[in-house]
Each structure stands twice: as C-alpha cells, then as structure tokens.
Amino acid sequence: MFPNKNKLFRQTLVSVLPTISVSAGAFLFGAYALAQSYPPYGPDVPLAHFDHGKRQHLTPPPPNLMCPVLSPTCQDVRTAQSEWNTELLGYDSLDGRSTYQPLVVHQGNRYIAYMAHHAGCAINRLNLVNEVNGTSLVDVTDPQHPVYLTHIPNSPSDGATCTGSLDAAGNQMVHVCGGDMLPSNSRAEAERKRGHFYMLRTNGNASGQPGTESHEVWDVTNPKSPTLLKTIDSGATNTHKDWWECYSGVAYLVANDGTASSVNPESAPGWQQSGSTQHLKIYNLHDPANPEYIRDFGFVGQQPTATGNAIEGLVTPPTGIHGPISAGNRIYAAYGVGANGVVQILDRNKVLNGCKGPGASPNCAKSPTQSEMLAPQLGWFTLPGTSLQGGHTSFPIYGEEDGRPRNLILMTSEEGGNECTAGSAPHGAWLYDVTDEAHPKYIAEDPNDPARTMMDVPNGFDNKWIGIVPGNGVPDNHCGTTNCSQSGIYGATVTPQDAPVGTAPNNFCNQGARFGIHSSTELFYPPYYGRLAILAWFTGGLRVFDIRNPDQPRAVGYFIPAPNDNGCGPKGGPSPGPGCTMPNTGRDGHTVNAIHTNNVEVDDRGLIYIADRAGTGMHIIKLTGQAAAAGNGNDHDHDDDHGHGDDNGHGHGNDH
Amino acid sequence: MNARIPLILAGVFGLASLSVAQDTEVASLFTWICTSPVQAQDEPTKQALKIAVGRDTRPDIARLMGAPWRTSNDADCEAEEYGEAWEYLIDEGDGKFSRIHVAFNKDGKVSVVAKISQGGKPVVLAYAAEKWHQH
C-alpha cells in the first residue's frame, strides 16, 4: 500500500490507528449522545448565534420543466426534478401512499425513518396485500439504499376499509422515544423498558365519531416487527400533530372529545373551537404501557364553560390547535392551521402543574376556569393578514446576538386551496422575535411589500409574483407589526391554465395541487438549527433559507422531486403500476399528477427527508454548495460576521 | 376506430346530462367537458365512461368498477374538506399500465374522472365544477 520511502509514515500511521479509531468512536458516540440530548429527545436546548451579516441575496434558478415550452406536442405542465444547492441521495416510493410526517430516529446503530401516512389504501410490496394506510418503517442507515422494513396498517378499530369510508383512516403523525431516555418511577419499570423504542402515532383523523379514533403506542424495538403496546385516548376525534418529550415522557396529544365516552375515563367533552376542532390532551407516557392523564388545555375561550365573545384571538370560539412544540420551560402552540391564526407562548410548568395546586378548581383538568386557562400564558400574537393566514407550525429558535439573548419563532401557515385559489392568500412563513414574550415582533418583512416576508417562493418560474393584490384583513393589533391587515391575496386571474396551448406562462400555481407553505422541520439538531429555515412548500418542493441574520433571510436552496411516472415498486419501478403520483384537480377540472411536498425533517447526520402528499414517496436530500456552507456556518468570508458564525449548536443552559 | 369517438363523446355528454337532469339542485354548479377522446379499448375505461359525475357515490363506483387498486384521502384535520380519490389499474400488456382516477368531493360524490397513461398526462373524462373552498 505504501512505498518503502514512506515506511516511517506507515509505521506512524499504524501506531496511531488505535488512537484514531478510539477517538473516532468517541466522536461518533459523542455526536450521537449530543444529538439525542435536544428536544424532543432531551431537555438541552441549543443556542443559535445570530449576526448582522450582509450576505448576498441569491436568485433561485428556475426549476426544470417537463416541457420547457408548452406546445401542441409537449403539454406537460409539471416540474421535473430540480436541485439548487441540494442533491438527491436516496428514494423510496412508500408503495404510493400519501404521506404526511417523516421522522428519522437514530435507533441503536441504525437510522429508521417513520413515515406517517394520510388515509388511503395501497398494496404492501412485502406481502402484496391491499392495506389501509398506516405507518411505513424504512431503514435509512445507508441513505442511498433505503430498505423498506414494514408497513403497520391503520388499526381497524376506526372502521376504515379500502372500499368504504376512509374518513377515519390514516396515521398522519408519529413520534418515537427510547426506553432508556424515558424516565422511570421504579427499577422494574426501567428494566422493562431498557433497550426498547416506542412509537406514538395518531390512529384515525376526523371521523367526528367519538370512540373510533385514538392514539397508539407501538413497541418498535425490532422495527421490522412492531407490536401494539397500548391504545391511548380512545374515544377521541380529530387527532393531529402531537409532541412527545422523551426526557420527561410528557405527550401533548392533539385531539378532541365530541361527547362523553364510556370507553375513555379521560374524555373531556365540551371543548369549543372554530375551524379544526381539536385541542390538547396532555398525558405522561414515561411508561407507555401505563399512560398517566394530566389535563386538557387550549386557547382561552375554548374551555367548555366559556361563554360570550372570546377575550383573545380572532374568532369565537378561537381556532383549534394544529400542534405544539415544547422546549425548555416553554410550549409554543399554533392555532388556526390555515386561517385566523394565533400563536401562544406558554409556561410549561404552569401548564403541567396548573391543576395540581390546592387552589385549582375541582374540574380543572377537564374543564378549567378562564383564569386557569390564562395562568400559563406568557404571550400571544396573531399572524399578518389576520383571518387570511393560520397558525400551523411554531418552531422556537433560541439564540444570542451581540452577546444578548435573542429568541425567535419560525412560523408557518398552511396553504389550503389548489392552484392558488383566487381570493385566497399565498400562505407564508414568518420569523417572529419573541425575546420579549409579552410583545412578539414580526421581523423580516419584505420592505417593498408589507404583505410579504423575505422567506417566500414566487409562483412564477421567472421568480416574479403574478396576480397578487393587497389584502384587507380585519383590524387587529396583535400581529407584531403596523400592517396586521396586510397580506397579499391571489387575484381573479392568477391561475393561467395550460390552454390555450403555448401561450400560458407556466408556474407553480398550474400543477393541479396546492402551492404555498405547509410546515417546517421541528427537530433541534445542529448544525442547521438557528442557521437554516427548512420548509415544505407543496408544489414548490423543499425550500431552504439562510436565517443567520434573521432580519435579512435569504433563499439558499431548493429541491423539487420528479413526479413518479414509473410505478410504486421499491425503487419507484413498475412493480406494480404505471406511476404513483396522484393527480390533484385545480380550476375548471385542471388535473395534474404533480408532486406535493407535504412535510420535511432532518436527522442528526444533517440529511433532509421530505414526504409527498400525492404519493410520490420519500426523498432523502443532502445540502450542497451555499446551502451546506450556510448550514455548517463555514462561509463567513462572505459576511461581516468576522468569523463568529460557527458556534451554534453547542450552547446549553437557556433559561426558558 | 375513429368512428367510435363520436359515440363515446355522445355517451359521456349524455350521461352527464342525465345526471344533471336528475339532480337539478346542483345542476347550476356543474359544467362538463371532455378534454380529449379516449378510446374505450379496455373494460375499466368503458366502465369509467359510465360514471355519473356529480351523482355517483363510493358504493356506486365499487359496484361499477370493483375494488380500487389504490385510494387516498389526504385531508389533514377535516376529512370531509378535500374528499378522496380512488384509482384503478389497467394492464395494457407489454408491461404497460394506465390508471383510472376517480375523485370524490366533500359530499362523497364523484367530482373528476381521468385516465392517466404511463408517464403521461391525465386526460379528464368528466368533471364537476364546484365552488372553491377556502379556509
């Protein structure tokens, strides 16, 4: 291997190899342990470093098109696979199932992707059985060669069938905790959980029929052969995006109880919401086989005893919660999904212990008083455009700038209409400065357009907005800016269809499905935490923004998957089927089988996973170029930060 | 072959007219198109052309077309918000497949019927135009 003249080098190398191996092992273990210490797995909150860098704003290149120019012989309006500072590493078709949430867990010495599906049915490649959609488990240890391990179908208790109603089907949300991380009340409990991994998932979505929906905990220690451990919250309806603190066991389940249910002693009927009818049902699942109910909670005005006009929020009753995220002693709760958005900052300890004190009302846990609803609340705010935008994801970013604390929330709404519905808002993503929690402030507004934020994706492929007119939301003074009512809406002629052939401009609003924001990543992993906003933009694909200077965010990357035209086989091949991307229909019957990026998540290796709502599958993506440089903080030659851009992800002790 | 196209078109529009006539309450909401003639060479496509858009429900489609190859309901919080879709697989031989796509509206009635060739663009056989939902 080495020439003789390099004998000394060889001897030196051999002598230090054990040291290198041990060091590498220690480093890798250290990285693993470090990654596991962040929410939701651990309690340590990373500390981001924000700066005033005046970095070059980049113009995203236009995506690749199936037909560069529409013509009588080329009428495919869809985007082809398009990469900007990203690279596709791996792919799995997920058997063509519509997928909501991806979650990748470092499980022992493997990485397991838990892909949570919307309602539906498809053929399981492993047993060739047509199964109601549930959760797909994929080994992504080698991201270039994912191995499909199993599909856990939707549990039949909610009555879903492949030829009957699917309204109650689907297992859209998933969290996983390790038994070694979850706390234990006894040595016996710790021994029982040692080495085990547990998956919490929603079961059923919105049948509106109490008794048919629930949450479930599965033992996924052997991810190829999971076993159902416990059904929780049976009798629920409208389950949605949960959060599970692995270090404490506390699980914030999103659901509702329509009426009193005899099957669930924790049923808390009578909660009131506008829009999506769901609130928080909080349990401690430190011992997943023995759930401990804590309380129900939501936005003031949603409690069962509330009467009259809501004292906070935009509507009566206030809009339902989409999902919470907890970090340190805070809970960030987003309400409204895609309209009438409100965000709430809560003192976690007061939420969890508010009904335990001697002064708590007798039925505080299930039906708190107004004062008990308000007691944990530290701040709240509405979103720009008020009624036009909703609270979907509220991801906290704790940081410092110039030696002083600066804390942010990365917020998203959810686009709801296909093909940029005329009169609806282009749903957006925002950054809020919540350093003063009682007075949140909207930052990163586009100075040229108060209706827009700088984290945006133009709908034209030439990076120009088309068809946007000023919004006129209702008066409101809680959105952290002077232009609460301003939010652009799509004008009546925004959606040029692909007829007449050859004359219509092609754009993201012409793909049959939704174009706009849906969600952000929710895990706190370095190195991207506090440096990048990583977002799922439906037909716009994966979008990455550099937020190291949060007052001047800039686009640095995107990835738009190719539609699956081949089939639902393990590698997207033809076994079986002629292509798996499900069409969506926009205006005037315009039906397109285009991609529909629904959710995005990162793992502790810095890989990005996106899930497709239209059944296109799972894509594993690596950042490259300027996106990787921004995410790793190693491009400080291009800013005025004087080399201080690489210190995030290792700070602890945030006092929130 | 070309001689069959007018017959198929007539069938589509005839069925559409029938369904509208039988459901006058919603007739004003529906318009009908047939974007391109589809040759009914296979049984699933023939059956698909019998679907009464705006009237047929899931049980009707199950009776007409059998069990679907794949289904999806990607509603998030409100299952009735976006409806669902069923797909049928057509084996055209020589390793080629196509799909019949049947979408339902929030009332559980068929809103779109399309045929998708392998790697191709969906051809809408019929659709029911609805007022757009917003939230």
Contacts between the chains, C-beta under 8 A, distances in Angstrom:
chain1	res1	chain2	res2	distance
A	75	B	121	6.2
A	76	B	121	5.6
A	96	B	70	5.8
A	97	B	72	7.7
A	98	B	72	4.6
A	98	B	73	7.9
A	98	B	74	4.6
A	100	B	74	8.0
A	100	B	76	7.5
A	118	B	72	6.5
A	118	B	73	6.5
A	118	B	74	4.3
A	118	B	75	7.5
A	119	B	71	8.0
A	119	B	72	7.1
A	119	B	73	3.8
A	119	B	74	7.4
A	119	B	75	7.2
A	119	B	79	7.0
A	119	B	84	7.1
A	120	B	70	7.0
A	120	B	71	4.8
A	120	B	72	3.8
A	120	B	73	6.0
A	120	B	74	7.7
A	120	B	84	7.6
A	121	B	68	7.2
A	121	B	70	6.4
A	121	B	71	4.5
A	122	B	70	4.7
A	122	B	71	7.8
A	123	B	69	7.3
A	123	B	70	7.5
A	130	B	67	7.5
A	130	B	69	7.8
A	133	B	72	7.9
A	162	B	67	6.6
A	162	B	68	7.0
A	162	B	71	6.1
A	163	B	58	7.3
A	163	B	62	5.0
A	163	B	67	5.5
A	163	B	68	7.2
A	164	B	58	7.3
A	165	B	58	7.7
A	166	B	71	6.2
A	166	B	73	4.3
A	166	B	79	7.6
A	166	B	84	5.5
A	167	B	73	6.9
A	167	B	75	7.9
A	167	B	79	3.9
A	167	B	80	6.8
A	168	B	79	7.3
A	169	B	73	6.9
A	170	B	73	7.0
A	172	B	76	7.2
A	205	B	75	7.0
A	205	B	76	7.7
A	205	B	77	7.4
A	205	B	79	5.7
A	206	B	75	6.6
A	206	B	77	6.2
A	206	B	78	5.4
A	206	B	79	3.9
A	206	B	80	7.5
A	207	B	79	6.8
A	238	B	77	6.2
A	238	B	78	7.9
A	240	B	76	7.3
A	240	B	77	5.7
A	275	B	77	7.9
A	275	B	135	6.8
A	276	B	76	7.9
A	276	B	77	3.7
A	276	B	78	6.4
A	277	B	77	7.9
A	278	B	77	6.8
A	320	B	77	7.4
A	322	B	77	7.5
A	337	B	76	7.2
A	337	B	77	6.0
A	337	B	135	7.3
A	338	B	135	4.9
A	339	B	135	4.8
A	390	B	135	7.5
A	414	B	76	7.5
A	416	B	81	8.0
A	416	B	133	7.5
A	416	B	134	7.0
A	416	B	135	4.8
A	417	B	132	6.0
A	417	B	133	7.0
A	417	B	134	6.1
A	421	B	132	4.9
A	421	B	134	6.2
A	422	B	132	7.7
A	423	B	134	6.8
A	424	B	132	7.9
A	424	B	134	5.1
A	565	B	118	7.0
A	565	B	119	4.0
A	565	B	120	7.8
A	566	B	119	7.3
A	567	B	97	7.6
A	568	B	70	7.9
A	574	B	95	6.6
A	574	B	97	7.2
A	574	B	118	8.0
A	576	B	89	6.8
A	576	B	97	7.3
A	577	B	69	7.4
A	577	B	70	7.9
A	577	B	89	6.0
A	577	B	97	5.7
A	577	B	99	7.5
A	578	B	89	7.4
A	578	B	96	7.0
A	578	B	97	3.4
A	578	B	98	5.5
A	578	B	99	5.8
A	578	B	116	7.1
A	578	B	117	7.2
A	578	B	118	3.7
A	578	B	119	7.4
A	579	B	99	7.3
A	579	B	116	6.8
A	579	B	118	6.0
A	579	B	119	6.2
A	580	B	70	7.9
A	582	B	70	8.0
A	582	B	72	5.5
A	582	B	85	6.2
A	582	B	87	7.3
A	582	B	101	7.5
A	583	B	85	7.7
A	583	B	101	5.4
A	583	B	103	7.8
A	583	B	112	8.0
A	583	B	114	6.2
A	583	B	116	6.7
A	583	B	122	5.0
A	585	B	103	6.1
A	585	B	111	7.1
A	585	B	112	5.0
A	585	B	127	6.8
A	587	B	132	7.7
A	588	B	33	7.8
A	588	B	129	6.5
A	589	B	33	5.9
A	589	B	35	7.7
A	589	B	112	6.5
A	589	B	124	5.1
A	589	B	127	3.5
A	589	B	129	6.7
A	591	B	101	7.5
A	591	B	112	5.9
A	591	B	114	5.1
A	591	B	122	4.6
A	591	B	124	5.2
A	591	B	127	7.5
A	592	B	121	7.8
A	592	B	122	6.8
A	593	B	116	6.1
A	593	B	121	7.8
A	593	B	122	5.8
A	613	B	74	5.1
A	614	B	74	7.7
A	615	B	70	7.5
A	615	B	72	6.3
